[in-house]
Amino acid sequence: MSVLVIESLKKTYQSGRDELVILEDLDFHLGPGEAVAITGDSGCGKSTLMNLIAGLDTPTKGTISSCGREISALPESKLHDYRSLSLGLVFQFHFLLKELTALENVFLPGWMAGMKKAEAQDRALSLLASVGLTERSHHYPGELSGGERQRVALARALINRPPLLLADEPTGNLDESSSSAVEDLLLDMVKNEGTSLVLVTHDLALAQRLPVRYRLEHRKLWRHDGL
C-alpha cells in the first residue's frame, strides 16, 4: 500500500478579486520506506504542499491519500488522529515545550496517543539514545544547543512509529557542524525505522543525499535525479 498518493492536486488562494494558483495538476506517489527530497525557489509552494499533506490546509481540487485514507476528506477529529499516529513532523524550528525535559517532550506524544506510560518512556529513551542524547534526556530545551534541540524534535517525530515523516527545512536554523550531524541522524533513523520521508530543503547538498529528488516549479513536481 502506498504511503502517500497525490492526484490532480490544485491549490488556489483569493487575493482581492484575483485567484492565485499555487499548485496545479500535481501528482505524486511515495511507497513504503522511500525517501525523497523536494527543492524549489522561495515562494514556489513547498510549504503549501507540506501543509496540505499534513492536513493543515485543504486542496481546492484533487485528492491526497495516505495509507489508503483520503486525508483531504477527513473531519478535523480524524485529522488529529492522522497527525498523531500516522505522521511525523520536523520543522525548521524545534517547537519543544520549554517546561518539559527532552525526555518528556519525546514521551508525551506517545503517551497521549495511547501508549502505556512505561512503553512510551522506554520508546522515548531508546530514541534519545539513537540521537546521542541519553546524557541530556533530563535537560530542558533552554539547556540544550540548537543541534541538540533539533535532535530531540526528530526523536519526538518518530515516537509513534509513523509511516510518513515530513521534514521542512530541518537544518535551516543550524550551523554547518550541527546541520551535518542532524542530517546524518535524520537519514539513518528513517532508514532504521522503515519510515517514508518527504524532505523539503533549500540545501542542494542535502537533497543530493537522497535517492529521489524533485523540484517544485511551475506549480508541479518535476523529478530531477537523472531518471
N, C-alpha and C positions, 0 to 999 in steps of 0.2 A: 504494500500500500504506500502511495506517495505521501511524503511528509508535508509537502506544500504544492498546491496547484493553483495557478492564477490564470484565468481565462478572460480574454477580451476586456481587460480592465480599463476603465476610464474614470478619471477624477477631475472635476472642474470646481472652480470657486467663482462666486459672483463678486465683482468689483464695480459697484455702481451699476451701470447698465451693461457693462461688459462681462463676458464669460471668459475666465482664464482657464485654459486647458493645460493641466499639469501632466497628466498621464493619459495615453490614448491607445486603445487596441494593444494592450500589453499582455503578453503571455509568458509564463514561467513555470518550470517544473523542478522540484527538488526531491530526490529519493532519500531513503534511509541512509544515514551516515555520510551523506555528501556534504562537501564544504565549498562554498562559492564566495567570491569577493565581488562587490559592486562598487565601481568608481564612477565619477562624473563631476562636472563643474558645480560650483556652489549655485544653489537655486534651481537645479535641474529636476528636483523632485525626489531625491533619495530619501530624505526624512519623511516626506509624504508617503512614500511607498512603505517604509518601515512602520509608520503609524497605522496604515491600512492592514498590514499583515498582523500587527499586534491587536487589532480590533479597537484601536483608539480613534479611528475615523471610519467612515463608511464610503464605499465606492459610489460613484454616480451611475456607473453601469458596470456589468461584468461580475465575476464571482471570484472569491478567494476561499479555498478549501484546505483544511489541514487534517491529515489522518482520517480522511473520509467525511469530515464535517464541514459544511459550508459556513465558515465563521462570519461571513459578511451578512448572514441572515439570522444570526443568533441574538436572542434578547440579552439585555445587559447582565442578568443574573448568570446566564450560561457563559457570557464572555468573561466574567470574573473567574469562573472555573477554568476556562481555557487558558487565561493568562497565568493562573496559579499552578496548574498541573501540566499543561502541555507546552508551555512556552517559557524560555529563559531570556531575560533581557539584561544586556550590559550596555551602558551609555558612556558618553564622554565624561560625565560627572558620576561619581560613585553612588550618590543618593543613600548613603548609610545613615542610620538613625544614630545621632551623636550621643544619645543617652544610653545606648546599648554597646556592649563589648563586641569585638569581632565575632566571637563565638555566638553570641546572642543574635547578632544581625543575620548570621547564616542559618542558625537554628530556627528562628521564628517563622519564616515562610513554610518550612516543613511541618512544624507543629500545627500551624493554622490550617494547613491543607489536610490534616487528619492523621499525620504520623503520631505514633506513641512518643511520649516525651523522651524516653531513653533511646528509641530508634533515631529520632531527629537529632539528638545530641551526638550520638555515635556517628551519624552520617556527616554532621557539621564538622566534627573533629577530624574525620577522615579527609574531607575536602580541604580543610585548612592545612592539614599535613601535606596534601598534594600540591598546594601552592606555597609551601615552605613557611607557613606561619604558625606552626604549633606553639612556638615560644611566645607568640604575640596574641594568642587567642583570647586572653583576658584583658587586653588593652582596648581602650576606647578609640574611635576614629581620630580624635584630636591628638592622640599619642602615636599615630601611625604616619608614615611618609605617604606621599601621593601614590607611589607604586604599590605600597602595601594596601592602601585603601582600595585600589582598583583590583587587587588580587582577592580581597575579601568579597568585593562585588561579584567577581567571577564565580567564586565558591557559592555565594548565595544564589546566583542564577541557576546553578546546577543541582541545588539541594533536592528538588523533587523529580530528578531524572527526566527532564523534559525531552521529548523527541526533537525539538527545534530550539536553537539558540539564535537570537538576533543580537548582533553586536554593532552598535552605531558609533563609529569613531572611538573605539575603546581605549586608544592610547593618545588621543588628541591633546590631553592636558599634561602629558608626562614628558620628562626629559628623555634624551636618547637612550641612556642606560636603562632607565625604568621601563621605557617603551619596549625595548628588546626583550626584557625579562617577561613582561606581561604577554607579549606576542607569543613567545615560546610556550608559556603556560597555557594560553588560550588554545593554541593548535594541538598541543599534547593532550589536554584534558578532553576536548571534544572527540578526539580520536579514541582515547581510552574509555570514555563514557558511551561511545557509539551515537553521539548526538549530531544531528544535522546542523550546519552552520550557515547563516547568511551574514556576511561581514560587509558593512559599508565603511569605506575609508577614502581619504584623500591621499593616503600614503601608498604610492605605486609600488614601493619596495615590499611593503607588507602584502599588498594584493598579489604580487608575483609569487608569494609563498604558498598560495592556494592553488589547487589543481585546475579549478574552473573560475574564469573571470568574465564579468560582464561590465559593460559601460552603459550608463543611463544617459541617453541623449535623444533629442527629437521625440521625447515623450515615450520612448520604448527602451527595452533592454536589448543590447547587442552583445553577442558573445565575442570576446577579444582574447582568447587564449590560444589562438592558432588553429582552432578546429572549425 
